[in-house]
Amino acid sequence: MNDVRNPTDRGRADVEKRWQDTGTYRSAALYVAAVVAVGAAACAIFLAVDRSNTILASLVPGVCAVGGLGALVIAYRTYRRGGTWPMWQGAAWFLFALMLVALSFPAMAA
């Protein structure tokens, strides 16, 4: 039996790779969907209002960056509680990759 309060046991639980927590996976997926929806709304505002406004164009990658950082904070908190954190880390990496793609929007505005 692993003791999640003991740092050495917490590391042993990570090595076992038994991450079949559907609740955490669903929460991370809904979080990513919400961040992508906010980013899509920012993209729609940028395209509808003013395509030459750099501030509006920077909102799209900014939303993805803040969402990725938020997912990493949730991953760390889940890790400290002894939960299954890799789903949240995957969500953060996905949002950071989407941010790199969205960095083309400020270049379009220039």
Disulfide bonds with the S-S distance in Angstrom:
none
